[in-house]
């Protein structure tokens, strides 16, 4: 029974992913009026719950791997369960957040909500890329295991998207919500994240074999930057941390690949 504890954490990740999907879809788009009677579209703040559930999924996703190594309970079943859960929590759920933001973005235009649904479909490139990335990972880990990631890890892509609603409602900078409601920016996020997941570029893994400074200088450096940015920028730090992680991994790949 003890050997199944990591798998229970993996299933909890899946449950959080399902709850994130419900939270992302529940609010829809509402029409409100400002003090001057001007109508505008908005998404209720409840959608931030989708972000919270995705973040919770990321915590238990990391915990299940850690527990599997501590309990020496790694298995083919656990690997498949982990991938299936990640597709939902960090692929499907984030795509629904992007779907809602794209709806809100297009709703600001002259045609409002009459825009064709086709303009929202690119959001589903994210779960498609996530599924491909995870399937490739499982195959490579069986036939050609590596100590680093090939392409952006799916949880990192999911966390990037999950941060957007939190940034949208918590920032005091007017340009940030305006950027997040720009459809071209959202399409760029979709393309970049999908491309990074499909890429086979070596990226740093945060699976510690030891805690020695010499072996983990880059890992500790990224973690140090992350802590500083979180203290200074709160939720806005999350997408910046992921971008810095990718750039540092590409620049210093000779130190881990």
C-alpha positions as CSV (number, residue, x, y, z in Angstrom):
1,X,0.0,0.0,0.0
2,X,2.9,2.4,0.8
3,X,4.1,2.0,-2.8
4,X,0.8,3.5,-4.0
5,X,1.1,6.7,-2.1
6,X,2.9,8.5,-5.0
7,X,0.1,7.4,-7.3
8,X,-2.5,8.8,-5.0
9,X,-0.7,12.2,-5.1
10,X,-0.7,11.9,-8.9
11,X,-4.5,11.3,-8.9
12,X,-4.9,14.3,-6.6
13,X,-3.1,16.3,-9.3
14,X,-5.7,15.1,-11.8
15,X,-8.5,16.1,-9.5
16,X,-7.1,19.6,-9.1
17,X,-6.9,19.8,-12.9
18,X,-10.5,18.9,-13.2
19,X,-11.5,21.5,-10.7
20,X,-9.4,24.1,-12.6
21,X,-11.4,23.2,-15.8
22,X,-14.7,23.8,-14.0
23,X,-13.5,27.1,-12.5
24,X,-12.2,28.3,-15.9
25,X,-15.5,27.6,-17.6
26,X,-17.9,28.5,-14.9
27,X,-17.8,32.4,-15.0
28,X,-18.2,32.9,-18.8
29,X,-18.2,36.5,-19.9
30,X,-20.4,39.2,-18.4
31,X,-21.5,42.6,-19.5
32,X,-21.2,45.4,-17.0
33,X,-21.4,49.2,-17.0
34,X,-18.9,51.7,-15.6
35,X,-19.8,54.9,-13.8
36,X,-20.6,56.7,-17.0
37,X,-23.0,54.0,-18.2
38,X,-20.5,52.7,-20.8
39,X,-21.0,48.9,-21.4
40,X,-17.9,46.7,-21.4
41,X,-17.2,43.0,-21.2
42,X,-15.3,41.4,-18.3
43,X,-14.6,38.0,-16.7
44,X,-15.5,37.7,-13.1
45,X,-12.6,37.3,-10.7
46,X,-13.7,33.7,-9.8
47,X,-11.6,32.5,-12.7
48,X,-8.5,33.0,-10.5
49,X,-9.7,29.8,-8.8
50,X,-8.6,27.9,-11.9
51,X,-5.1,29.3,-11.4
52,X,-5.1,28.3,-7.7
53,X,-6.1,24.7,-8.6
54,X,-3.4,24.5,-11.3
55,X,-0.8,25.8,-8.7
56,X,-2.0,23.2,-6.2
57,X,-1.7,20.5,-8.9
58,X,1.9,21.6,-9.5
59,X,2.7,21.2,-5.8
60,X,1.4,17.6,-5.6
61,X,2.9,16.9,-9.1
62,X,6.3,17.7,-7.7
63,X,5.5,15.8,-4.4
64,X,4.5,12.6,-6.2
65,X,7.9,12.4,-8.0
66,X,9.7,13.2,-4.8
67,X,7.8,10.5,-2.8
68,X,8.3,8.0,-5.6
69,X,12.1,8.4,-5.3
70,X,12.1,8.4,-1.5
71,X,9.9,5.3,-1.3
72,X,11.6,3.7,-4.3
73,X,8.2,3.3,-5.8
74,X,8.8,4.5,-9.3
75,X,6.9,2.4,-11.8
76,X,5.6,2.3,-15.4
77,X,2.1,2.7,-14.1
78,X,3.1,5.8,-12.1
79,X,4.8,7.4,-15.1
80,X,1.7,6.9,-17.3
81,X,-0.7,8.2,-14.6
82,X,1.6,11.2,-14.1
83,X,1.4,12.1,-17.8
84,X,-2.3,11.6,-18.1
85,X,-2.8,13.9,-15.1
86,X,-0.4,16.5,-16.4
87,X,-2.3,16.7,-19.7
88,X,-5.4,17.8,-17.8
89,X,-3.8,20.0,-15.1
90,X,-1.2,21.7,-17.3
91,X,-2.6,21.3,-20.8
92,X,-6.4,21.3,-20.9
93,X,-7.0,23.6,-17.8
94,X,-4.6,26.3,-19.0
95,X,-6.0,26.1,-22.5
96,X,-9.5,27.0,-21.1
97,X,-8.0,30.0,-19.3
98,X,-6.5,31.1,-22.7
99,X,-9.8,30.4,-24.3
100,X,-11.6,32.7,-21.9
101,X,-9.0,35.4,-22.2
102,X,-9.3,35.2,-26.0
103,X,-13.0,35.6,-25.8
104,X,-12.6,38.6,-23.6
105,X,-10.0,40.0,-25.9
106,X,-12.2,39.7,-29.0
107,X,-15.3,40.9,-27.0
108,X,-13.6,44.3,-26.7
109,X,-13.8,44.8,-30.5
110,X,-16.6,46.2,-32.6
111,X,-18.3,42.9,-33.2
112,X,-18.0,41.8,-29.6
113,X,-19.1,38.3,-28.9
114,X,-20.4,37.8,-32.5
115,X,-16.8,36.9,-33.5
116,X,-16.5,33.4,-35.0
117,X,-15.5,30.7,-32.5
118,X,-12.7,29.8,-34.9
119,X,-10.5,32.6,-33.5
120,X,-10.6,30.8,-30.1
121,X,-9.5,27.4,-31.3
122,X,-5.8,28.2,-31.2
123,X,-6.0,27.9,-27.4
124,X,-6.2,24.1,-27.9
125,X,-2.8,24.0,-29.4
126,X,-1.5,24.0,-25.8
127,X,-3.0,20.7,-24.7
128,X,-2.1,19.1,-28.0
129,X,1.6,20.2,-27.6
130,X,1.5,19.1,-24.0
131,X,0.2,15.6,-24.9
132,X,2.9,15.2,-27.6
133,X,5.6,16.4,-25.2
134,X,4.5,14.0,-22.4
135,X,4.2,11.0,-24.8
136,X,7.7,11.8,-26.2
137,X,9.1,12.1,-22.7
138,X,7.7,8.7,-21.7
139,X,9.2,7.0,-24.7
140,X,12.6,8.6,-24.3
141,X,12.7,7.9,-20.6
142,X,12.2,4.3,-21.3
143,X,14.7,4.0,-24.3
144,X,17.1,6.9,-23.7
145,X,16.8,8.5,-20.3
146,X,18.5,11.9,-19.7
147,X,19.2,14.0,-16.6
148,X,17.7,17.1,-18.3
149,X,14.5,18.0,-20.0
150,X,14.0,18.0,-23.7
151,X,11.8,21.0,-24.4
152,X,9.8,23.0,-21.9
153,X,8.3,20.8,-19.1
154,X,4.5,20.8,-19.4
155,X,4.0,21.9,-15.8
156,X,6.1,25.0,-16.5
157,X,3.9,25.9,-19.5
158,X,0.8,25.4,-17.4
159,X,2.1,27.6,-14.6
160,X,2.9,30.3,-17.1
161,X,-0.7,30.4,-18.2
162,X,-2.1,29.9,-14.7
163,X,-0.3,33.1,-13.6
164,X,-2.1,35.3,-16.2
165,X,-5.5,35.6,-14.3
166,X,-3.7,36.3,-11.1
167,X,-1.6,39.0,-12.7
168,X,-4.6,40.4,-14.4
169,X,-6.5,41.1,-11.2
170,X,-3.6,41.8,-8.8
171,X,-1.4,44.2,-10.7
172,X,-1.5,48.0,-10.3
173,X,0.1,48.6,-13.7
174,X,-2.5,49.6,-16.3
175,X,-0.4,48.3,-19.2
176,X,-0.5,44.7,-17.8
177,X,-4.2,44.1,-18.2
178,X,-4.2,45.8,-21.6
179,X,-1.4,43.5,-22.7
180,X,-3.2,40.4,-21.4
181,X,-6.4,41.5,-23.4
182,X,-4.4,41.8,-26.6
183,X,-5.3,38.9,-28.9
184,X,-2.0,39.0,-30.7
185,X,-0.1,38.7,-27.4
186,X,-2.3,35.7,-26.4
187,X,-1.7,34.0,-29.8
188,X,2.0,34.7,-29.3
189,X,1.9,33.1,-25.8
190,X,0.2,30.0,-27.3
191,X,2.7,29.6,-30.2
192,X,5.8,30.2,-28.0
193,X,4.7,27.8,-25.2
194,X,3.6,25.1,-27.7
195,X,6.8,25.5,-29.7
196,X,8.9,25.3,-26.5
197,X,7.1,22.1,-25.4
198,X,7.6,20.5,-28.8
199,X,11.2,21.6,-29.0
200,X,14.0,19.1,-28.0
201,X,16.3,21.8,-26.7
202,X,18.0,20.7,-23.4
203,X,16.5,22.5,-20.4
204,X,17.6,22.3,-16.8
205,X,15.9,19.7,-14.6
206,X,15.2,20.4,-11.0
207,X,15.5,16.8,-9.8
208,X,18.3,17.0,-7.3
209,X,20.6,14.0,-7.0
210,X,22.5,15.8,-4.3
211,X,22.4,19.2,-2.7
212,X,26.1,20.0,-3.3
213,X,26.8,23.5,-4.6
214,X,29.1,22.4,-7.3
215,X,26.6,20.2,-9.0
216,X,23.6,22.5,-8.6
217,X,25.0,26.0,-9.1
218,X,22.6,26.7,-11.9
219,X,19.6,25.3,-10.1
220,X,20.4,27.4,-7.0
221,X,20.9,30.4,-9.2
222,X,17.5,30.0,-10.8
223,X,15.8,29.4,-7.4
224,X,17.5,32.5,-6.0
225,X,16.3,34.7,-8.8
226,X,12.8,33.2,-8.4
227,X,12.7,34.1,-4.7
228,X,13.8,37.7,-5.3
229,X,11.3,38.2,-8.2
230,X,8.5,36.7,-6.1
231,X,9.2,39.1,-3.3
232,X,9.4,42.1,-5.6
233,X,6.7,41.4,-8.2
234,X,4.3,38.8,-6.6
235,X,2.3,37.0,-9.3
236,X,3.9,38.9,-12.1
237,X,7.1,37.1,-11.2
238,X,5.8,33.7,-12.3
239,X,5.9,34.3,-16.1
240,X,9.2,36.1,-15.7
241,X,10.8,33.3,-13.8
242,X,9.8,30.8,-16.4
243,X,11.2,33.0,-19.2
244,X,14.5,33.4,-17.2
245,X,14.6,29.6,-16.6
246,X,14.4,28.9,-20.3
247,X,17.0,31.6,-21.3
248,X,19.5,30.5,-18.6
249,X,19.0,26.8,-19.6
250,X,19.7,27.6,-23.2
251,X,22.7,29.8,-22.4
252,X,24.3,27.4,-19.8
253,X,23.3,24.1,-21.3
254,X,26.9,22.8,-21.3
255,X,26.7,22.8,-17.5
256,X,24.0,20.1,-17.4
257,X,23.5,18.6,-20.8
